[in-house]
Amino acid sequence: MQGFSKIKLLLLLAVIAAMVDVGYQVIPIYDAKMSSQSVFDSICRNRFTLSEAEVRSKLPDILRVEYIDPNKDLPEAFFDNLVIVSADGKLDLSTYYHAEAWLLGMPAVFADLDIGAQPEDPLSLVEKVQVMARLDFNFDIESHTP
């Protein structure tokens, strides 16, 4: 039985490093989504008497309690697509948004573009590889007072 060669060890370490890198980028995206869902559920369960304006004004502070920075951890679309309906002693909250994880870094040409927009100039080979290594996530978060 042969032992582990240095090349096999380096390949194994590279695979482990790649998995850690993907986890490092993807886990915070899912954590923000799960914490946001938890906040929505808590608001609908415990604060269902609040008005739409009160929920909208208090939501950023409640998210911060769950260690979510509304300005960094959630895209603008989270608040742009936020629907709050308060009627008959019940509360309905919902939103949807898109998040991206650029596993090999975001190409500079995408930095100022809107989500889904494509750059006018053709991409270099390195930029094409970066785009292929992008992960896209679409989230729908909703909660309703029973």
Backbone hydrogen bonds in HBPLUS format (Angstrom, degrees):
<---DONOR---> <-ACCEPTOR-->    atom                        ^
c    i                          cat <-CA-CA->   ^        H-A-AA   ^      H-
h    n   atom  resd res      DA  || num        DHA   H-A  angle D-A-AA Bond
n    s   type  num  typ     dist DA aas  dist angle  dist       angle   num
A0009-LEU N   A0005-SER O   3.01 MM   4  6.25 157.5  2.06 147.7 154.3     1
A0010-LEU N   A0006-LYS O   2.87 MM   4  6.12 157.9  1.92 148.3 154.0     2
A0011-LEU N   A0007-ILE O   2.90 MM   4  6.13 157.6  1.95 150.3 156.3     3
A0012-LEU N   A0008-LYS O   2.88 MM   4  6.08 160.5  1.92 148.9 154.4     4
A0013-LEU N   A0009-LEU O   2.88 MM   4  6.12 158.6  1.93 149.7 155.7     5
A0014-ALA N   A0010-LEU O   2.88 MM   4  6.07 148.9  1.98 143.1 151.9     6
A0015-VAL N   A0011-LEU O   2.96 MM   4  6.24 156.6  2.02 150.6 156.2     7
A0016-ILE N   A0012-LEU O   3.00 MM   4  6.23 161.3  2.03 149.2 154.6     8
A0017-ALA N   A0013-LEU O   2.84 MM   4  5.99 157.2  1.89 145.4 152.1     9
A0018-ALA N   A0014-ALA O   2.91 MM   4  6.10 153.0  1.98 144.6 151.8    10
A0019-MET N   A0015-VAL O   3.00 MM   4  6.24 157.9  2.05 148.4 154.1    11
A0020-VAL N   A0016-ILE O   2.95 MM   4  6.18 156.7  2.00 149.8 156.3    12
A0021-ASP N   A0017-ALA O   2.92 MM   4  6.09 156.1  1.97 145.9 152.6    13
A0022-VAL N   A0018-ALA O   2.97 MM   4  6.22 161.7  2.00 151.1 155.2    14
A0023-GLY N   A0019-MET O   2.97 MM   4  6.14 165.0  1.99 147.8 152.3    15
A0024-TYR N   A0020-VAL O   2.78 MM   4  5.93 151.6  1.86 146.8 155.4    16
A0025-GLN N   A0021-ASP O   3.14 MM   4  6.39 138.5  2.32 142.1 151.7    17
A0025-GLN N   A0022-VAL O   3.16 MM   3  5.29 131.4  2.41  98.1 110.5    18
A0026-VAL N   A0022-VAL O   2.85 MM   4  5.98 154.8  1.92 155.1 163.0    19
A0027-ILE N   A0023-GLY O   2.96 MM   4  5.45 161.8  1.99 139.3 145.4    20
A0029-ILE N   A0026-VAL O   3.05 MM   3  5.33 124.3  2.38 105.8 120.1    21
A0030-TYR N   A0026-VAL O   3.16 MM   4  6.54 161.2  2.20 159.5 164.3    22
A0031-ASP N   A0027-ILE O   2.79 MM   4  5.92 152.5  1.87 152.9 162.1    23
A0032-ALA N   A0028-PRO O   2.97 MM   4  6.04 159.2  2.01 142.2 146.4    24
A0033-LYS N   A0029-ILE O   3.17 MM   4  6.41 153.4  2.25 139.7 147.1    25
A0034-MET N   A0030-TYR O   2.84 MM   4  6.03 168.7  1.85 153.8 156.5    26
A0035-SER N   A0031-ASP O   2.86 MM   4  5.96 161.0  1.89 149.7 155.4    27
A0036-SER N   A0032-ALA O   2.92 MM   4  5.95 151.5  2.00 139.2 147.4    28
A0037-GLN N   A0033-LYS O   2.93 MM   4  6.20 155.6  1.99 148.6 155.3    29
A0038-SER N   A0034-MET O   2.97 MM   4  6.21 153.5  2.05 142.9 150.3    30
A0039-VAL N   A0035-SER O   2.89 MM   4  6.18 151.2  1.98 145.9 153.6    31
A0040-PHE N   A0036-SER O   2.91 MM   4  6.19 164.3  1.93 153.4 157.1    32
A0041-ASP N   A0037-GLN O   2.92 MM   4  6.15 165.0  1.94 151.9 156.0    33
A0042-SER N   A0038-SER O   2.92 MM   4  6.09 158.6  1.97 145.9 152.0    34
A0043-ILE N   A0039-VAL O   2.89 MM   4  6.10 162.0  1.92 155.4 159.8    35
A0044-CYS N   A0040-PHE O   2.99 MM   4  6.19 166.8  2.01 153.9 157.4    36
A0045-ARG N   A0041-ASP O   2.94 MM   4  6.04 141.9  2.08 143.0 153.6    37
A0046-ASN N   A0042-SER O   2.79 MM   4  5.78 161.9  1.83 153.2 157.7    38
A0047-ARG N   A0043-ILE O   2.82 MM   4  4.84 148.3  1.92 128.7 137.8    39
A0050-LEU N   A0047-ARG O   3.16 MM   3  5.89 171.7  2.17 123.8 126.1    40
A0055-VAL N   A0051-SER O   3.00 MM   4  6.27 162.7  2.03 154.5 158.6    41
A0056-ARG N   A0052-GLU O   2.99 MM   4  6.17 165.8  2.01 151.2 155.4    42
A0057-SER N   A0053-ALA O   2.98 MM   4  6.15 152.6  2.05 144.7 151.8    43
A0058-LYS N   A0054-GLU O   2.94 MM   4  6.03 150.7  2.03 147.5 155.3    44
A0059-LEU N   A0055-VAL O   2.85 MM   4  5.69 139.2  2.02 151.5 159.4    45
A0062-ILE N   A0058-LYS O   3.00 MM   4  6.26 158.8  2.05 158.4 165.3    46
A0063-LEU N   A0059-LEU O   2.88 MM   4  6.08 157.8  1.93 157.5 163.5    47
A0064-ARG N   A0060-PRO O   3.03 MM   4  6.28 148.7  2.13 141.1 149.3    48
A0065-VAL N   A0061-ASP O   3.19 MM   4  6.53 141.6  2.35 140.7 150.0    49
A0065-VAL N   A0062-ILE O   3.18 MM   3  5.16 125.8  2.49  93.9 107.4    50
A0066-GLU N   A0063-LEU O   3.00 MM   3  5.18 129.6  2.26 100.3 113.7    51
A0068-ILE N   A0063-LEU O   3.00 MM   5  5.25 154.7  2.06 135.6 137.5    52
A0067-TYR N   A0064-ARG O   2.88 MM   3  4.79 151.5  1.96 109.3 110.7    53
A0072-LYS N   A0069-ASP O   3.05 MM   3  5.42 137.5  2.23 110.4 121.8    54
A0073-ASP N   A0069-ASP O   2.75 MM   4  5.33 158.8  1.80 156.9 164.1    55
A0078-PHE N   A0075-PRO O   3.03 MM   3  5.66 151.7  2.11 115.8 123.2    56
A0079-PHE N   A0076-GLU O   3.04 MM   3  5.68 126.1  2.34 115.3 125.5    57
A0080-ASP N   A0076-GLU O   2.93 MM   4  6.15 159.2  1.97 150.6 157.0    58
A0081-ASN N   A0077-ALA O   2.91 MM   4  5.68 155.7  1.97 142.3 145.6    59
A0082-LEU N   A0079-PHE O   3.34 MM   3  4.93 162.7  2.37  96.6 101.2    60
A0083-VAL N   A0094-SER O   2.75 MM  11  5.25 166.6  1.77 162.9 165.2    61
A0094-SER N   A0083-VAL O   3.00 MM  11  5.25 141.5  2.15 147.5 154.7    62
A0085-VAL N   A0092-ASP O   2.93 MM   7  5.08 162.6  1.96 149.4 154.1    63
A0092-ASP N   A0085-VAL O   2.83 MM   7  5.08 153.2  1.90 146.3 154.7    64
A0087-ALA N   A0090-LYS O   3.00 MM   3  5.47 149.2  2.10 149.6 158.0    65
A0090-LYS N   A0087-ALA O   2.93 MM   3  5.47 153.0  2.01 117.4 126.0    66
A0145-THR N   A0091-LEU O   2.89 MM  54  5.32 140.4  2.05 149.7 160.8    67
A0093-LEU N   A0143-SER O   2.88 MM  50  5.33 171.8  1.89 163.5 166.2    68
A0143-SER N   A0093-LEU O   2.85 MM  50  5.33 153.0  1.92 151.6 154.5    69
A0095-THR N   A0141-ILE O   2.84 MM  46  5.39 144.2  1.97 155.0 163.6    70
A0141-ILE N   A0095-THR O   2.87 MM  46  5.39 168.2  1.89 155.2 159.3    71
A0097-TYR N   A0139-PHE O   2.98 MM  42  5.48 150.3  2.07 147.9 156.7    72
A0139-PHE N   A0097-TYR O   2.88 MM  42  5.48 171.1  1.89 167.2 170.0    73
A0099-ALA N   A0137-PHE O   2.80 MM  38  5.08 161.0  1.84 149.0 154.8    74
A0137-PHE N   A0099-ALA O   2.79 MM  38  5.08 153.8  1.85 163.8 162.8    75
A0101-ALA N   A0135-LEU O   2.87 MM  34  5.07 154.0  1.93 147.7 154.1    76
A0135-LEU N   A0101-ALA O   2.87 MM  34  5.07 162.6  1.90 144.6 150.5    77
A0105-GLY N   A0102-TRP O   3.17 MM   3  4.95 166.5  2.19 105.7 107.3    78
A0103-LEU N   A0133-ALA O   3.34 MM  30  5.62 150.4  2.43 135.3 135.6    79
A0110-PHE N   A0107-PRO O   2.98 MM   3  5.65 158.0  2.03 120.9 127.4    80
A0111-ALA N   A0108-ALA O   3.16 MM   3  5.31 155.1  2.22 106.8 114.3    81
A0113-LEU N   A0110-PHE O   3.27 MM   3  5.22 156.8  2.33 103.5 110.4    82
A0117-ALA N   A0114-ASP O   3.04 MM   3  5.47 161.1  2.08 128.2 133.5    83
A0128-LYS N   A0124-SER O   2.92 MM   4  6.19 150.9  2.00 150.7 159.3    84
A0129-VAL N   A0125-LEU O   3.05 MM   4  6.33 153.8  2.12 147.5 153.9    85
A0130-GLN N   A0126-VAL O   2.98 MM   4  6.29 153.8  2.05 146.3 153.9    86
A0131-VAL N   A0127-GLU O   2.95 MM   4  6.19 153.1  2.02 145.9 152.7    87
A0132-MET N   A0128-LYS O   2.97 MM   4  6.22 153.0  2.05 144.8 152.2    88
A0133-ALA N   A0129-VAL O   3.07 MM   4  6.27 133.8  2.29 140.6 152.3    89
A0133-ALA N   A0130-GLN O   3.21 MM   3  5.15 132.0  2.46  92.1 104.9    90
A0134-ARG N   A0131-VAL O   3.19 MM   3  5.31 156.2  2.25 112.1 112.2    91
